[in-house]
Amino acid sequence: GFKTEEELDRFVIELSERIGKPVSHARPIVDATLPDGSRINIVFGADVSLKGSNFTIRKFSKKPISVIQLIKWGTLDERVAAYLWILLLEGMSGFISGETASGKTTSLNAIIAFIRPSAKIITIEDTAEVQVPHENWVRELTRDTGSVESSVTMFDLLKAALRQRPNYIIVGEIRGAEGNVAFQAMQSVAWETPVLIWRETATKPELVPIGEFVDSLYMTSYTNDGKPVMISGNCKVLTLNREGKLSWGNIAYVLRHRVDHAYEIIYGDDYKLIATGSHSVYVLDLNSMLIVPKPVTMIREGDLLVTFKSSLSLNIIHSSRIYDEFLKTLWIKGSNAYVCNTYLKGIIKVLRGIADKYGIDIDVGLRSISEAKHGEDVDGKLHDLVTTVISRIKGLRIKRNDLALLERIKMLVNSDICFLPVKFVRRISYEGYVYDISVPPTELFIGGVKPIALHNTGHPVLATFHAGSVLRLIQRITSPPINVPKTQLDNLNFVIIQSAVYREGVMLRRMLSVNEILGYDAVADSVIYIPVFTWDPSTDRFLFRGRGASYLLEEKIATMRGIPRREIKLIYEELDLRAKILRELVKRNITDYYQVFKIFAKIFMVLDEMLKGKGKEETQYTILEGLENILKLIRRGEFI
């Protein structure tokens, strides 16, 4: 022990200096990490600690606790873990929230192993506690020197991380302004990108550069860069609805931030769009006939960007020379002949495949399409052909996936959608602001010299947070110093509430609830969430609300995978299979963190290999088949 207070003071001063975070009477409290990874908290001086200086060391295991070990301890069960497994594979954002010593970081480390093994992960912390088993891991720590000029805050690191194109950003604990950045969609387009805006007080829309529009809002609102400007009035931008029809969408907020490089997409007849690498544009998936968002860095020559037809009824837009230029003919002209050819080949390939499968002759319909001279004629002939195929197979035992594919083609040909081909994408130097617009619920807005569908998206984030309930978490996030607008909370997909509990005199950790954040209700001025899993203290078991209760599984993940509503049970079958796999690992007492991660990585790679060359309509069936085979191998002891 220490014989005098002076001796203790000298010790904590020397200790703090050796770990690079010196304490003083001006800065008496320090949190830091010791060389062995232990966490230390130092409180210096009798003026802030009445009994004198003190320090507390929290020892951590050099090897993280695996999710299998947490299941064995009862922190969660196999079904909860399987649910989190699916969410993290699909890039959902979530917080693990709880009071001090509730085991938040332990659980965070455990579920990180569910993230796909090829992911680039950036961790941002004050003290090094988060452990990531992935090869592509960038670990960043704050630096507190006591000087504003030389210190590096979590806010600084998070802003920098957004420019490094990570697949996941993991924040040790969100406490302040960095929480606001974590919620922002920081993928944006250049100043000169044209957009059609209809202001609340205007009698007609105006065509303006997105930068001019957003800059004016930042100037009048006195908002700092990187923070969104919320739109309180009825200001609209051109968008496409879920049926592919052109419409006006209400703008929720606008955003700008600075970058030092961007990407240039050349498309159509040498039109140009400049955007950040993580920004998404909408393209047509020719296998599934789905319109899907795709990051700019993944765009390739020949991809079909989504735009709209000049032949549609534009009663919602006042005619003028300027708007005619924005909306001029997009169908079968110049390089768009390539689009028509590629688009038609994709549709005809699908139609012929289905027709041959069920013995239907469609040669007459195909000849009529080849004889069509104009885009309108092509659409009409396609509609007739698809309608004919659907009517002729109604009496047959057709697979639901085939029928869903036909319905998607019918929706496409009846929609306002057309396509423009990508010529090439290249990285360029770009110093300045980039911009984004949020248009709930689709987050799609139309922009560009030759207008295309742009997608407001965000990096997935995992973090811990100090709050004992979802309501308290929302209150803290939407209040100073974090100040996240309630309308942005739908960027957060799930919240785990965790706590230390006592059972028979023993302190245990339990996930009290796993909640899905549905979004903001403007009428009630509240955030809507549902507890999908809850812990029952009387039985020490986790209660699942049952099939039909998960918005994320049914409306987000199932939709992304092309699972039709009538087959939504397939996503729950996957949940059950993953839970059974985890149960087998528990039975075999496979608790080593890195071994567990290797098994998850192997499962991912097996499924990924099986999915190569499969259409979107086959995705879920392939996943289920693969998981069933893996489960059999594990039970026979042949997979591990």
N, C-alpha and C positions, 0 to 999 in steps of 0.2 A: 504494500500500500504506500501511500504518500504521507509523509510525516507532517507536512504543512501545506496550507493553501498556496503559498508561493511556489513550492516545489511542483504542485499539480499544475499551476498556471504555466510554469516554464515548460513542463512536459507537453501540454496541449498546444502551446505556441510552436514548439519545435516540431511536434507531430504534424500540425497543420502546414507548416512550411515545407516539410519533407514530401507531403502529398500534393503540393502545389496550390493549396487554398489557405493562405495564412489568415488567422483570426486576429482581431484587435478589438479595442473598445468601440471603435467605429463600425466594426463588422464582426459582431460577436458569435454569429451562428453560421455553421458551415456543414454542408453535406458533401461527402466525397467517397471515392472508392479506393480501398487499400490495394497494394500490389497483388495480393492473393485473391482479389475479387470481392472481399467482404465490404460491406457498406458501413460507413462511420458517420455519426452525427456528433458534432462538437458544439458545446455551449460554453462561452468564455466569459468569466467575470461575475462577481457577486451582484453587480447592478442589474443583470438580467436573470441570474439564477441565485436566489437568496442564500442557498447553501454552498455557493461557490461553483467554480468550473466543473463540468462533467463531460463525459463522452460515452457514447453507446456504439458498440460494434455488433452488427448483424452478420453472422456467418452464412454463407451460401454454399450449397453443394457445387463442386466444380462441374458436375454433370447434371443437367436439368432433370426434373421429374417428368416422366413420360405420361401421356394421356392414359395409357394402360394402367400405370400405377395409380393415377387419380381415380380411375374407375374402381380399382380394387379398394381404395380408401373410401370410396363413396362420395367423392366431391361431385361427380356426375355419373350418369349411367351410360350404357352402350348406345341407347337410342339418342340421347342428347349429343353424345360425341359424334355419332353418325350424321346427325343433322348439321353440326358445325363443320364436319368434314366436307359435306356437299357445298355449304355456303362458301367456305374458303377456297375450294377448288374453282368456284365460279366467280371469285373476286369480289365478294361482298365485304362491306366495311362494317366494323363493329367495335364496341367498347366493352371492356370488362370493368365493372364499377363496383365499389364497395368501400367500407371503412378501412382504417389502418389495421394491418395484420390479418386481412381477410383472405390472403392468398392470391391476390390479383395477378401479380407478376408470375407466380408459379403456374397458374392456369394459362396465362398468355404464352409462356414458353412452351407449354405442352401442346397447345392447339396450333402453334406455328408449324409444327410438323405436317399438318394437313395441307399446307399451301403447296401447289405443284412444284416438283423438285427443280424444274428449270427456271423458276422465277428469280428475278433480280429483286432483292429485298434491301431496303435502307432502314436502319434503326437509328433513332435519335433519342438521346438520353442525357440527363444531368449526371447520373452515376451509372456505371456499366452493370446492368442486371439482366437485360434481355439476351437470350442465347438463341442463335439461329443455326440450324444444321445444314442449310443450303450452301452450295458452293459459291454462288454469286451473291455474297453478303457484303454490304458496305456498312461499316459501323462508325457512327459519328457521335461525338460527345461535346457538350457545351464547354466553354472556357470562361470562367469568371475571375477576372483579374482585378476587379474593383474599379476598372476604367472603362468607360463607355466605348472608347476608341478601340481598345484591344480585346474586349470581351466578345465572345461568340455565344449568342442566346439560342434557345430552341427555336424561336421565331426565325432567326437567321438561317439555321440549319434546315428547317422545314421548307423555307422558300427556295433554298439551293437544291434540296432534294427533288422538288417538283420539276426541276429542269434536267434531272439526270435519267429520266425515262424509267423509273422503277415500276415493277409489277405490284409491289406492296410497299407502303411506308408504315413503319411501326414506331410509335411514339411511346417512350417509357411511361410517362404520365403527363397528361394535358392539364395545365394549371392556368395559363394566361392567354395572351394574344395569339400564340401559336395555334390555339384551338380554332380560331377563326379561319386561319389559312388552311387548316386540315379539312375544313368543310367546303373550300372553294374549288370550283372546277377551273383549273389553271391551264386549260388547253384552249388556244384561241387563234384568231385569224388577224391578218394585217389591217392597217388603218384604211387603206384604199378600197377594201372589199365592199361593193355596193350592196345595200339592203333597202327594201321597201318598208318604210315606217309610216304608220297612221297614228298621229298624235290625237289625244282626246279632244282638243279644241279645233282640230283641222276639219275641213269639209272634204278633203281628199288626201290620199297618201302622198308621200314624197320619197324620191329616190336619192339617198345620201350615202356617202362612205360611212361604214360602221364606226370608224375612228372619230369622225366629226360628230356623230350622234352621241357616242359614249363620252367623249371628252367634254361636251357641253353639259352633260349631266354631272360629271365629276366637278366641273367648275362651279355650278350653281349649288351643289350639295356640300362642297368643301370636304369631300371624302378623301382619305388617304389612298394612295395606290395599293392594290392588292386586296382592298376591302370592297365588297359589292355595294353598288348603289341600288337600293330598293325602289321600285316603281310603284308609287301609290295610286296614280291615275290610271285611266283606261288607255294605255299606249300599246299598240299592236304591231306585229311584224308578220310577214307572209310565212306560212308554214304548210305542212301537209298533215292531214289527220290520219287516224289509224286505217281508214279505208282508202288511203292514197288520194284523197280529194284536196284540192287547193283551198285554203281557208286563211282567216286571220286569227292569230293566236296572241293572247295577252302576255306581255313581257313581265316577268316576275322581278328580275334584276339584271343589271349589266355589270361587266367586270373588265378591268384592264390591268396589265402588269408588264414589266419590262423583260426582254429576253436579249440574248446576244447571238442567237442563230435561229433559223427556221427552215422550213422545207417549201419547195416550189413544185406545185403540181401543174403540169401542162396537159390540157385535155381538149377534146373537141377539135375545132379548127384553130389550134394554137392559143386557146384561152389559158389564163394563168390564175392560180390561187396560191397565196402564201399563208401558211399555217404552221403552228408548232407541231413537232413530231408526234405528240400524244393526242393531238386533236383528232376527232373522228369525222369521217364523211360517210354518207350512206352509199352502199353499193348493192347490186343485185347478185345474190348467190344463185348461179344457174342450176345447181343440183337440186336445191330445195325450193327455188322460186320465192325465196324470202328476201325482203329488203333488210339489210343488217348494217350496223355501224362498224367501221373499220378504221383503226388508227392510221394516220398518214404514213408512218414509217412502214406499215405493212401493205400499202397500196402498190400495185404492180401494173406494168404495161398491159393494156387490154381490159382491166377492171372497168365495169360499167357504173359510172356515177349517176345518181338519181337526180333527174330534173323533171320538167313537166311539159306537156304538149301545147303547142300554140293553138291547137284546134279546140281547146276546152272553152267553156263559157266563162268569160272574164268579167261578169257583171259586178264582181266585188272590187274590180280595179277600174278606176276612171281612165278612159282611153286618152292617150296623148302621144306625141312623137317620142317623148322620153320613155314612157312605159312600153311602147311598141318595141323600142330598142332592147329593153330589158327582157321582153317576153317574145322576141321574134322567133320565127320558125325554128323548131328544134328537130324536126322529123325528116329523115331521109334527105339530107342535103350535105354535100361535101363529105367530110369524114363520118357523118352520121349514117351514111349508107352501110358502113362497117357495123354500126350499132344495130341497125335494123337486121342485118344479116346474122350477127352473133345472137341477138335476142331471139329472133325467130328460130334459129337452129336449136337453141336451148329449149324453147317451148316445144318445138316439133319433136325433138328427141324424147322428151318426157311423154308427150301425147302418143307417139308411136310405140314407146315401150309399154305403156299401159294398155293401149289398144291391142297390141300383139299378145299381151299376157291374157287378155280376156276374149280374144278371137273377134275383135271388132274391126271392120274395114273402114279406114278413114282416108283412102287415096283420093276420093272425089273432093273432100274438104281440103286436103293438102294442095291439090291442083288449083283450087279457087284462090287459095292464099298466095300461091306463086304468081297468079295472074293479076293480083291487086296492084294498083299503081300508086296509091297514096296511103299515108299513115292511117287515115280514117277508115279506108277500105280494109286495110290489113286488120285493124282492131275489130271491125264488124265481122269479117270472115273468121277470125280467131274465136270471137265470142260465140258465133254460130256453131263452130266445130266443137268447142269445149262443151257447150250446152247439149249438143247431140251425143257426145261421148258419155256425159253424165246421165242423160236420160236412158241411154241404151244399156248401161251397166247397173241401173237401179235394181233390176230384178235378179242380178247375179250376186254371188257371194264374194263381194269385192273387199279387199283389205281396207281398213279405215285410213291407213296412211296414203293409199293411192287416191282415195276420194278426197282427202284433205289437200293433196297436191293439186288435184284438178280444181278444187274450189279456190286455191291460191292463184292459179293461173287465171281463172275467171275474174277474180278480184283485180288482178293486174291489168287485164285488157279492158276492164270497165273503169279503171281509175284514171287520174290525170297524169300518171307517171310516164316518163320517157327516160332515155338514158344517153349519156355522153361517154365516149371511150377515153381512158387515160393513155397518154402517149409516153410520159416518163415522169419520174419524181427525183428531185435532187436536193441535197442539203445546201443551204446558202448562208452567207453572213447576213445578219439582220440585227441592227442596233435600234431599239425603240420599243414602243408599246405594241402589244397585241391585245385583241378584244374578244369578248364573248357575250352572248345573250342567252338568258334562261327563259324557256317557253314551256312551262308545265302543260300537260303531263308527258309529252313526247320528247321534250328538250331538242326539238328539230326546228331550225329556221332556214329560210332560203336566202342565199347570198352568193355573190360572185359576179364577175363581168358577164359571163354566161351562167345564169343562176343554177346552183346545185343545192342539194340538201346537206346541211351542216349539222353536226351533233354536238351539243354541250355535254361533256362527260367529265369524270373526275378519276384521280388515282384512288384505288382502294386503300383505306387506312385502318390499322388496328392500333388500339391504345388502351391504357388503363386510365381510370378516372376516380376521383375521390367523392363518392356520393352513395348513399345507402339505398336509394330507390330511383326508379326511372323519372318520377316527377321531380325529385330533387336534382337529378342530373340535368334535366331540361331547364330547370330554373337557373342553375349555375351556368350552363352553356349559353343561355340567352341573356345573361346579365353581365355587367362589367366584371372583370376586364376582358372576358372572352367575346361577348357581344355577337354571337352567331344569330342572324335573323331566323325566326321560327320557320319561315318559308324555305330555308335551306336545310332543315333537319331531315328532309327525306333523302339527303345524301348519306345519312347514317342508316344502315340496314337493320342492325340488331344490337341489342344491349343485354349483356349478362350481368345480373346482380348477384354478387357473391358476398358471403359473410362467414365470420367465425361463429360457430354455435357450440353449445355445451350439451352433451348427452351422457348421462350417468357420470357426471363429474369430469368428463374428458372433453377437451376443446378440439373440435373438428372443423373442417372447412366444407361448405356446401354452396353450390350454385342455387340460390333461392328461386331464381326465375331466368328464363331466356325469352326475351321480348323482341318482337318485330316492330320497327318503326314504319308506320304506313304513310305518314305525311302530315301536313298542316291543314287544319279545318279553319278556313277564314271566317266562317259564320260564327263558330264557337270560340275563335281565337285560341285554339289549343292544338297540341300535337297528339295525333291518334296513334296508339300502340296497342298490341295484343300480346299477352303472355302465352307463348306456344307451349312452354314447359314450366311447371312449377314444382317446388319441393314440398312434400307433405311431411311436416315434422312429427306427426303422430306415428307414421309408419316408416319414416326415413326412406321414402321412395319418391321417384320423380313421375309426375303426372303429365301425360301428353294429351292435348286437347283433341287429338284424333284427326283423321283424314278430313280434309276440307277446311282445316284451321290455319294453314300456313300460307300467307300471302306471298312470301319469298319463294317458296317451292313451286307454288301453282302459277302465280302471275309473272314472276320474273324468270326463274330458272327454267321452268317448263316451257315458257314462251321462247326463251333464247334457244332451247334445244329443239323447237318445232313440235312439241308434244301437243296434240289437239286437246281441247277441253274434255271431250268425251273419253279420253284415255289418260286422264290426270292421275289415275291410280298407279300408273307406271313410275312416277316420281316417288311415290310412297313405297313401291316395291323395292326401288333402289335404296331407300332409307332403311328398310328392313334387312336387306342383304348386307349393307355396310355394317349395321348393328350386329349381325350374326358373325361377320368377320372379326369385329372387335371382341365379341364374346369368346371366340375361339382363341384369340391371342391372350385374353385374360385367363382362360382355362389352362393354357400352356405356360402361364407365368412368364410371358415375354415382356419384361418391364424396362429393359435397358433403353434409354432414350434414343441412342443412335441406331440401335438395331430396329426399333420400332419405326424410325424415320425411313430406314432402308426398305422395310417392308412396304410402307406407304408409297415410297418412290417406285418400287418395283410394280406395285398394283397400277399406279398411274401409267407407267411405261407400257405395261401389257395392254391396258385399255386403249392407250393412245395408238399403239400399233394396229390394234383391231379396227380402229375407227378410220384409218387411212383409206381413202377411196370410197368411203361410205357417204351417201347422201344424208341430208339432215333428217329426213323422215325415218332413216334407219338408226340414227344415233342412239336413242334410248334403248331400243331392243338389243343393240350391240353391247351397250354398257351392262345391261342386265345379264345377258349371256356370259359376258366376261367375268362379272362378279360371281355368278353361280359356279363357273369353272374354277375360279380362284378359291372359293370357299371349299369346294370338294378337295382341291389340292392341299389346302391347309389342314383339313381334317385328316387327310392321309399322311400328313407330315412331309409332303413333297414340295411345298412352295417356299418354306422358310429355309 
